[in-house]
C-alpha cells in the first residue's frame, strides 16, 4: 500500500509533544494555545529491511561477573540514609520539590561534601552561588582553613545551559559528581519547544542518562514541582531516572523531609529529616525529641502519637480545638491531616461514642509542619477531639496510636514494637493502642489496649 502525503502528516504540540491527527488551536493535553504545528512522519521500513540488521550481543546471566560497587559517601547522614548508603556510580538522581523548599541549598551542600564536583546552574550566576556557599560554610568550621580551601578548590561552577555542551564537558572532565540546577532551564538543540517544556526536559534527561551510564559519573538533576506536578519536571521524568527524591515540608516551618519514591539501588522506606537553619539544612538526629521539644503544658486537645516514616518512628503532637459554632453550619479544618478523613472520624465519634459534635467547629493541627497520613494517627485524632470537647487533658506522658474503623472498632497497626520502644526512650509512661496479642510488655510503661472508640472515651 502506497501512503499518500496526507497519511504522512501529523500535528504535534511543541510544548508537551502530544500528537494529533488534525490541527487544533489549543493543545488538548497541556492546554497551551498556538503550540500545535504540522510535522512530517517518516514512513516505516518494511519487515524485510528490518531483518537485515545485525544480532544484538547477548550474555547468559550465569556468565556475568558481579562488580563490587563502591558508593560515594556524601557525609550528609540523612541523605546517605535515603540513598541506601551513598551515591552509586553512574546513577541518575532526580531531586524534586516545591520552589523555595531547599533543593538548591541541599544540592550545594552535597557539592561541598563530595570532592571534585561539577555544578551547572541555569538559575543563578556563579557569583550568587559563591555567596550562598559562603553562607553555608557554617560557623563551626569558620576557623578551619583546610575546609575553606576544600570548598574553594573542589567545586567547579558553570552557567552553561546547552545540554550538548554539558554532556561533552562531563565526558571530558570526568568529575566525581555532577549537579544540574535546574532541568527547566536546560535546552537541547535537537528538541522542539522552549526551555522548560516537556519535550525539552525529556530530551535533556535522556541525553544525561546516556552520559551517566557511559561515563560512570553520577548526575543529580534538580526539578521543580508545580500545582499539577507535570510541567516543570519531576512527574514527567520519574520513569527515566534511577532514583527520585522529594524534599517536602512547609516552607514556613523549619523541618524538611527527604523521601525516596523510587530507588533502583536501595529501599524506598527510609526518610531523612532536616532542619532549615541559617547555615543550611542540618540533619535531625533525634526527630521525636525535636518535635516535642516546644510542647507546652498538659492542656485539653493535645495528644501525642507515634508515626512511622519509613522504618523510623516519630513522636508528634496532634492538637484539636472544639468550640461552639457561630454559624448554622459547623466548620471542619485540618492542617497536616486529611480533611476527608477528619470528617469520617467525626462521624464515627458522633455515632459510636455518642459525642454531640453536630454544632461544634473542629480544628485539627499536626505540630511542626508534619503530615499524619498513616491510619495510626486515627486514634490520636479521635482522642484529641474528645479531650477538647470534654475540656479534659489526656496526660503529658501519654502516646496513642491505632486505626479507627467505621464501626468504631480500633484496629492494630504495624511495627508496634518500634513505636513502643521510641515512646519509652522519650520517657512516656502510658500507651493506648488496639487489642493485640503481640503487644510487648515494657517495664515502667502502662499499655492500655482498647477494643473500640467508645471504650477509649470512657476510660480516658
C-alpha positions as CSV (number, residue, x, y, z in Angstrom):
1,X,0.0,0.0,0.0
2,X,1.4,3.4,-1.0
3,X,0.9,6.0,1.6
4,X,-0.3,9.4,0.4
5,X,1.3,12.7,1.5
6,X,-1.8,13.1,3.7
7,X,-1.0,9.9,5.6
8,X,2.5,11.2,6.4
9,X,1.2,14.4,8.1
10,X,0.7,14.7,11.8
11,X,0.2,17.6,14.1
12,X,2.4,17.9,17.3
13,X,2.5,20.2,20.2
14,X,5.8,22.0,20.6
15,X,5.3,22.3,24.4
16,X,4.4,18.8,25.6
17,X,5.0,16.7,22.4
18,X,1.4,15.4,22.2
19,X,0.4,14.3,18.7
20,X,-2.9,14.7,16.9
21,X,-4.4,13.7,13.6
22,X,-5.7,17.2,12.8
23,X,-4.8,20.8,13.7
24,X,-6.2,22.4,16.7
25,X,-5.7,25.9,18.1
26,X,-5.3,24.6,21.6
27,X,-3.4,21.5,22.7
28,X,-5.8,19.0,24.3
29,X,-3.1,17.7,26.6
30,X,-1.3,20.7,28.1
31,X,-3.9,23.4,27.3
32,X,-1.4,25.7,25.6
33,X,-2.6,27.9,22.7
34,X,-0.9,28.2,19.4
35,X,1.6,25.3,20.0
36,X,0.2,22.7,17.6
37,X,2.1,22.6,14.3
38,X,2.2,20.3,11.4
39,X,5.1,17.8,11.3
40,X,6.0,15.0,8.9
41,X,6.1,11.4,9.9
42,X,8.8,9.2,8.4
43,X,7.5,6.1,6.6
44,X,8.1,2.8,8.4
45,X,10.6,0.5,6.9
46,X,9.4,-2.8,5.6
47,X,9.8,-6.0,7.5
48,X,12.4,-7.3,5.0
49,X,14.6,-4.2,5.6
50,X,14.4,-4.6,9.4
51,X,15.5,-8.2,9.1
52,X,18.8,-7.1,7.6
53,X,20.0,-5.6,10.9
54,X,22.7,-7.4,12.9
55,X,22.1,-9.6,16.0
56,X,22.3,-8.0,19.4
57,X,25.1,-9.1,21.8
58,X,23.6,-11.3,24.4
59,X,25.1,-12.9,27.6
60,X,23.8,-15.6,29.9
61,X,23.1,-14.3,33.4
62,X,25.2,-17.0,35.0
63,X,28.3,-15.9,32.9
64,X,28.1,-12.3,34.0
65,X,30.6,-11.5,36.8
66,X,29.4,-9.2,39.6
67,X,31.1,-5.9,40.3
68,X,31.9,-4.5,43.7
69,X,30.2,-1.2,43.5
70,X,31.8,1.4,45.8
71,X,29.2,4.1,46.8
72,X,30.3,7.7,47.3
73,X,29.6,8.7,50.9
74,X,28.3,12.2,51.0
75,X,28.8,12.7,54.7
76,X,25.3,14.1,54.9
77,X,23.9,11.2,57.1
78,X,20.2,11.8,56.4
79,X,20.9,11.9,52.6
80,X,23.0,8.8,52.7
81,X,20.2,7.0,54.7
82,X,17.7,7.8,52.0
83,X,20.0,6.8,49.1
84,X,20.7,3.5,50.7
85,X,24.3,4.2,51.9
86,X,25.6,6.7,49.4
87,X,25.6,7.6,45.7
88,X,26.0,4.7,43.2
89,X,28.5,5.5,40.3
90,X,26.7,6.2,37.0
91,X,23.4,6.8,38.6
92,X,20.9,9.5,37.6
93,X,19.2,11.1,40.6
94,X,16.2,13.4,40.4
95,X,15.7,15.8,43.4
96,X,12.2,17.4,43.3
97,X,10.2,19.7,45.5
98,X,8.3,22.9,45.5
99,X,10.1,26.2,44.8
100,X,11.8,27.6,47.9
101,X,11.7,24.3,49.8
102,X,15.5,24.0,49.9
103,X,16.5,21.9,46.8
104,X,19.3,24.3,45.8
105,X,20.6,24.5,49.3
106,X,20.7,20.8,49.7
107,X,22.4,20.3,46.3
108,X,25.1,22.9,47.1
109,X,25.7,21.2,50.5
110,X,26.0,18.0,48.6
111,X,28.5,19.6,46.2
112,X,30.5,20.8,49.2
113,X,30.6,17.3,50.7
114,X,31.9,15.4,47.6
115,X,35.3,16.3,46.3
116,X,35.7,17.3,42.6
117,X,32.0,18.2,41.9
118,X,30.9,19.9,38.7
119,X,27.9,22.2,39.3
120,X,25.8,23.6,36.4
121,X,23.3,26.3,37.3
122,X,20.9,27.9,34.9
123,X,19.1,29.9,37.6
124,X,21.9,31.6,39.4
125,X,25.2,33.3,38.4
126,X,28.4,31.8,39.7
127,X,28.8,34.9,41.9
128,X,25.5,34.2,43.5
129,X,26.4,30.6,44.1
130,X,29.7,31.7,45.7
131,X,27.7,33.9,48.1
132,X,25.4,31.0,49.0
133,X,28.4,28.7,49.5
134,X,30.0,31.3,51.9
135,X,26.7,31.3,53.9
136,X,26.5,27.5,54.0
137,X,30.2,27.5,55.2
138,X,28.9,27.1,58.8
139,X,30.2,28.8,61.9
140,X,31.5,25.7,63.5
141,X,34.2,25.4,60.7
142,X,34.9,29.1,60.2
143,X,38.4,28.7,61.7
144,X,39.3,25.5,59.8
145,X,41.3,26.7,56.8
146,X,41.6,23.3,55.2
147,X,37.8,23.1,54.9
148,X,37.6,26.5,53.4
149,X,40.3,25.5,50.9
150,X,38.5,22.3,50.1
151,X,35.3,24.3,49.3
152,X,37.1,26.8,47.1
153,X,39.1,24.2,45.1
154,X,36.8,21.1,44.9
155,X,33.7,22.7,43.3
156,X,33.7,23.8,39.6
157,X,30.9,26.1,38.5
158,X,29.3,26.9,35.2
159,X,26.2,28.7,33.9
160,X,26.1,26.6,30.7
161,X,22.5,25.5,29.8
162,X,23.1,23.8,26.4
163,X,22.8,20.1,27.2
164,X,25.2,19.0,24.4
165,X,28.0,21.2,25.8
166,X,27.2,19.9,29.3
167,X,27.4,16.3,28.1
168,X,30.7,16.9,26.4
169,X,32.1,18.6,29.5
170,X,31.1,15.7,31.7
171,X,32.7,13.1,29.4
172,X,36.0,15.1,29.1
173,X,36.4,16.2,32.8
174,X,35.0,13.0,34.5
175,X,34.0,14.7,37.8
176,X,33.2,12.6,40.9
177,X,29.7,14.2,40.9
178,X,27.7,16.4,38.6
179,X,24.8,18.6,39.6
180,X,22.4,20.2,37.2
181,X,20.3,23.0,38.7
182,X,17.7,23.0,37.3
183,X,16.2,21.0,34.5
184,X,13.6,23.6,33.3
185,X,16.5,25.9,32.3
186,X,18.3,23.4,30.2
187,X,17.7,23.1,26.4
188,X,18.6,20.6,23.6
189,X,19.1,21.9,20.1
190,X,17.6,18.7,18.7
191,X,14.3,19.0,20.6
192,X,11.4,21.3,19.8
193,X,9.8,23.8,22.2
194,X,11.2,26.4,24.6
195,X,13.4,25.5,27.6
196,X,11.2,24.1,30.4
197,X,8.7,22.4,28.0
198,X,8.1,18.7,28.4
199,X,9.7,17.8,25.1
200,X,12.9,19.8,26.1
201,X,13.1,18.3,29.6
202,X,12.7,14.8,28.3
203,X,15.3,15.2,25.6
204,X,17.8,16.7,28.0
205,X,17.2,14.0,30.6
206,X,17.7,11.2,28.0
207,X,21.0,12.8,27.0
208,X,22.2,13.0,30.6
209,X,21.1,9.4,31.2
210,X,23.3,8.2,28.4
211,X,26.2,10.2,29.6
212,X,25.9,9.0,33.2
213,X,25.8,5.3,32.1
214,X,28.6,5.6,29.6
215,X,31.0,7.7,31.8
216,X,30.1,6.3,35.2
217,X,29.6,9.8,36.6
218,X,26.6,10.2,39.0
219,X,24.4,13.1,38.0
220,X,21.9,14.9,40.2
221,X,19.0,16.7,38.5
222,X,17.0,19.4,40.2
223,X,13.4,19.8,39.3
224,X,10.5,22.0,40.5
225,X,7.0,20.7,41.3
226,X,4.2,22.9,40.1
227,X,0.5,22.7,41.1
228,X,-0.2,19.9,38.6
229,X,3.2,18.3,39.1
230,X,3.8,17.7,35.4
231,X,5.2,20.7,33.5
232,X,8.4,21.6,35.4
233,X,10.0,18.2,35.5
234,X,9.7,15.6,38.3
235,X,6.5,13.8,37.3
236,X,7.5,13.6,33.6
237,X,11.0,12.2,34.4
238,X,10.4,9.6,37.1
239,X,10.5,6.7,34.7
240,X,13.8,7.9,33.1
241,X,15.9,8.2,36.2
242,X,17.3,5.7,38.7
243,X,16.4,7.5,41.9
244,X,13.6,10.0,42.7
245,X,14.0,12.1,45.8
246,X,11.4,14.6,47.0
247,X,12.1,17.3,49.6
248,X,8.8,18.0,51.4
249,X,7.7,20.3,54.2
250,X,6.1,23.6,54.9
251,X,8.4,26.4,53.8
252,X,7.2,28.4,56.8
253,X,8.3,25.7,59.2
254,X,11.9,24.7,59.8
255,X,11.6,21.0,59.3
256,X,12.1,19.3,55.9
257,X,11.5,15.6,55.0
258,X,13.5,13.9,52.2
259,X,12.0,10.7,51.0
260,X,12.7,8.4,48.0
261,X,9.7,7.4,45.9
262,X,11.9,5.4,43.6
263,X,15.3,3.9,44.2
264,X,16.8,1.2,42.0
265,X,19.8,0.8,44.3
266,X,18.1,0.8,47.7
267,X,15.0,0.9,49.8
268,X,12.2,3.5,49.4
269,X,11.2,3.0,53.1
270,X,13.8,5.4,54.6
271,X,13.3,9.1,55.1
272,X,15.7,11.9,56.0
273,X,14.7,14.7,58.3
274,X,16.4,18.1,58.1
275,X,16.0,21.4,59.9
276,X,16.5,24.6,58.0
277,X,18.9,26.8,59.8
278,X,20.9,29.9,58.9
279,X,23.8,27.9,57.6
280,X,21.7,25.5,55.6
281,X,19.9,22.2,56.1
282,X,21.1,20.2,59.1
283,X,20.2,16.6,59.8
284,X,18.0,16.0,62.8
285,X,19.5,13.1,64.8
286,X,16.5,12.7,67.2
287,X,13.4,13.9,65.4
288,X,10.9,12.8,68.1
289,X,12.6,14.9,70.7
290,X,12.8,17.8,68.3
291,X,9.1,17.7,67.5
292,X,8.1,17.5,71.2
293,X,10.7,20.0,72.5
294,X,8.4,23.0,72.5
295,X,5.3,21.2,73.7
296,X,3.6,23.3,76.4
297,X,1.7,22.3,79.4
298,X,-0.8,19.4,79.5
299,X,-3.9,21.0,78.0
300,X,-7.2,19.6,76.6
301,X,-7.0,18.7,73.0
302,X,-3.2,17.8,72.9
303,X,-2.3,14.1,72.3
304,X,1.0,12.6,71.2
305,X,1.0,9.9,68.6
306,X,3.8,7.8,67.0
307,X,4.0,7.8,63.2
308,X,6.3,5.6,61.1
309,X,8.2,7.4,58.4
310,X,9.7,4.5,56.6
311,X,11.5,2.5,59.3
312,X,11.9,5.4,61.6
313,X,9.3,6.0,64.4
314,X,8.4,9.7,65.1
315,X,6.5,11.1,68.0
316,X,4.4,14.1,67.0
317,X,1.8,16.1,68.8
318,X,-1.8,16.2,67.5
319,X,-3.8,19.2,68.5
320,X,-7.6,19.6,68.3
321,X,-9.8,22.6,69.1
322,X,-13.5,22.1,69.5
323,X,-15.8,25.2,70.1
324,X,-19.4,26.1,69.6
325,X,-20.1,27.2,66.0
326,X,-21.2,30.8,65.4
327,X,-22.9,29.9,62.1
328,X,-25.5,27.4,61.1
329,X,-23.0,25.1,59.5
330,X,-20.1,23.8,61.6
331,X,-16.5,24.3,60.3
332,X,-14.0,21.5,59.9
333,X,-10.4,22.4,59.3
334,X,-7.2,20.3,59.3
335,X,-3.5,21.2,58.9
336,X,-1.2,18.2,58.3
337,X,-4.2,15.7,58.3
338,X,-6.5,14.7,55.6
339,X,-9.7,16.7,55.8
340,X,-11.9,13.9,54.3
341,X,-10.5,11.5,57.0
342,X,-11.3,14.1,59.6
343,X,-15.0,14.1,58.5
344,X,-15.1,10.4,58.8
345,X,-13.7,10.3,62.3
346,X,-16.0,13.0,63.5
347,X,-19.0,11.0,62.2
348,X,-17.7,7.9,64.0
349,X,-17.3,9.8,67.2
350,X,-20.9,11.1,66.9
351,X,-22.4,7.7,66.1
352,X,-20.3,5.3,68.1
353,X,-19.1,7.4,71.0
354,X,-22.3,9.4,71.4
355,X,-20.4,12.8,71.3
356,X,-22.7,15.5,70.1
357,X,-20.4,17.4,67.8
358,X,-23.0,18.5,65.2
359,X,-23.0,22.1,66.3
360,X,-19.3,22.5,67.0
361,X,-16.4,23.7,64.9
362,X,-13.4,21.3,64.9
363,X,-9.9,22.3,64.1
364,X,-7.0,19.7,63.9
365,X,-3.3,20.5,63.6
366,X,-0.2,18.3,63.4
367,X,2.6,20.3,65.1
368,X,5.9,21.0,63.3
369,X,4.6,21.1,59.7
370,X,4.4,17.3,59.7
371,X,1.8,15.3,57.8
372,X,0.0,12.5,59.6
373,X,-1.1,10.4,56.6
374,X,-1.0,6.9,58.0
375,X,-4.0,5.3,59.7
376,X,-2.1,5.0,63.0
377,X,-3.0,8.7,63.7
378,X,-6.8,8.0,63.7
379,X,-7.0,7.1,67.4
380,X,-4.9,10.1,68.5
381,X,-7.1,12.5,66.4
382,X,-10.3,11.0,68.0
383,X,-8.9,11.3,71.5
384,X,-7.7,14.8,70.9
385,X,-11.2,15.9,69.7
386,X,-12.9,14.2,72.6
387,X,-10.4,15.7,75.0
388,X,-11.1,19.2,73.7
389,X,-14.8,18.6,73.6
390,X,-14.9,17.5,77.3
391,X,-12.2,20.0,78.3
392,X,-10.2,17.3,79.9
393,X,-6.4,16.9,79.4
394,X,-5.2,13.5,78.3
395,X,-1.8,13.5,80.1
396,X,1.6,14.8,79.0
397,X,3.3,11.3,79.1
398,X,0.6,9.6,77.0
399,X,1.1,8.2,73.5
400,X,-1.9,7.0,71.4
401,X,-1.8,5.1,68.1
402,X,-4.3,2.9,66.2
403,X,-6.6,2.8,63.2
404,X,-10.3,3.5,63.7
405,X,-12.9,1.8,61.5
406,X,-16.4,2.9,60.6
407,X,-17.9,0.6,63.2
408,X,-15.9,2.4,65.9
409,X,-13.6,-0.6,66.3
410,X,-9.9,0.1,67.0
411,X,-7.5,-1.9,64.8
412,X,-3.8,-2.6,65.4
413,X,-1.1,-1.0,63.3
414,X,2.3,-2.3,62.0
415,X,5.6,-2.1,63.8
416,X,4.1,-1.8,67.3
417,X,7.4,-2.8,68.9
418,X,9.3,0.1,67.3
419,X,6.6,2.6,68.3
420,X,6.6,1.4,71.9
421,X,10.4,1.5,72.1
422,X,10.6,5.0,70.8
423,X,7.9,6.1,73.3
424,X,9.8,4.5,76.1
425,X,13.0,6.2,75.0
426,X,11.5,9.6,75.4
427,X,10.2,9.0,78.9
428,X,6.5,8.3,78.1
429,X,4.6,6.4,80.8
430,X,1.3,5.4,79.2
431,X,0.4,4.0,75.8
432,X,-3.1,3.4,74.3
433,X,-3.4,1.2,71.3
434,X,-5.6,-1.6,69.9
435,X,-6.0,-5.0,71.5
436,X,-3.3,-7.3,70.1
437,X,-1.7,-10.4,71.5
438,X,1.6,-9.3,70.0
439,X,1.8,-6.1,72.1
440,X,5.0,-6.4,74.1
441,X,5.3,-5.7,77.9
442,X,7.7,-2.9,78.7
443,X,9.0,-2.0,82.2
444,X,7.7,1.2,83.7
445,X,5.1,1.8,80.9
446,X,1.4,1.1,81.2
447,X,0.0,-0.2,78.0
448,X,-3.8,0.1,77.7
449,X,-5.5,-1.9,75.0
450,X,-9.0,-0.9,73.8
451,X,-11.5,-2.6,71.5
452,X,-13.5,0.3,70.2
453,X,-13.8,4.1,70.3
454,X,-16.5,4.1,73.0
455,X,-14.2,2.2,75.4
456,X,-11.5,4.7,74.7
457,X,-13.6,7.7,75.5
458,X,-15.0,6.0,78.6
459,X,-11.6,5.0,80.1
460,X,-9.8,8.3,79.4
